[in-house]
Amino acid sequence: MCEQRSQYDGVPVPKVIDFGVAKAVQQRLTEKTMFTQFGQVIGTLEYMSPEQAELNQLDVDTRADVYALGAVLYELLAGTTPLEAKRLRAASFAEVLRVIREDEPARPSHRLSSTEQLASISTQRSADPANLSQLIDGDLDWIVMKSIEKNRNRRYETPSSFAADLERYLKGDAIEARPPTAQ
């Protein structure tokens, strides 16, 4: 993922340049297009959905984009990605893929409350460190956790449905995301 900061009406705004990874799987598209082999893992590990960490990648759909968007929102709220980059970079490639597929990240409010960078994150957000985790705890946690759910069938189906739940949160309406229940 590549991010660039731009100005819009004099206000800095983030600009995502290469959110997704295009993948040619049937044939060469031009003489300069590389063929992507099945079993190749492509993407930025910190934002990669569990289904992208499978070696066959046959089941990747828009819910992988939802996962990546959720990872971005997680990072905006907690100051780090759901699966910490430092941990991923220290592990073997096979372990990284296992972590992406299996390890459940802490809710953003919990990660934020336990970070050593809480003071600097709070300063960046013009918030009181004592209250910042509480602001995220609850609905924002559940929206993020639904978007980065390991089981893609429990994730938002489209980026639009993810955005609609965020809009409901911002309007003070009831959200669709809920904490997991015993089944």
Rosetta blueprint (number, residue, H / E / L):
1 M L
2 C L
3 E E
4 Q E
5 R E
6 S E
7 Q E
8 Y E
9 D L
10 G L
11 V E
12 P E
13 V E
14 P E
15 K E
16 V E
17 I L
18 D L
19 F L
20 G L
21 V L
22 A L
23 K L
24 A L
25 V L
26 Q L
27 Q L
28 R L
29 L L
30 T L
31 E L
32 K L
33 T L
34 M L
35 F L
36 T L
37 Q L
38 F L
39 G L
40 Q L
41 V L
42 I L
43 G L
44 T L
45 L H
46 E H
47 Y H
48 M L
49 S L
50 P H
51 E H
52 Q H
53 A H
54 E L
55 L L
56 N L
57 Q L
58 L L
59 D L
60 V L
61 D L
62 T H
63 R H
64 A H
65 D H
66 V H
67 Y H
68 A H
69 L H
70 G H
71 A H
72 V H
73 L H
74 Y H
75 E H
76 L H
77 L H
78 A H
79 G L
80 T L
81 T L
82 P L
83 L L
84 E L
85 A H
86 K H
87 R H
88 L H
89 R H
90 A H
91 A L
92 S L
93 F H
94 A H
95 E H
96 V H
97 L H
98 R H
99 V H
100 I H
101 R H
102 E H
103 D L
104 E L
105 P L
106 A L
107 R L
108 P H
109 S H
110 H H
111 R H
112 L H
113 S H
114 S L
115 T L
116 E L
117 Q L
118 L H
119 A H
120 S H
121 I H
122 S H
123 T H
124 Q H
125 R L
126 S L
127 A L
128 D L
129 P H
130 A H
131 N H
132 L H
133 S H
134 Q H
135 L H
136 I H
137 D L
138 G L
139 D H
140 L H
141 D H
142 W H
143 I H
144 V H
145 M H
146 K H
147 S H
148 I L
149 E L
150 K L
151 N L
152 R H
153 N H
154 R H
155 R L
156 Y L
157 E L
158 T L
159 P H
160 S H
161 S H
162 F H
163 A H
164 A H
165 D H
166 L H
167 E H
168 R H
169 Y H
170 L H
171 K H
172 G L
173 D L
174 A L
175 I L
176 E L
177 A L
178 R L
179 P L
180 P L
181 T L
182 A L
183 Q L
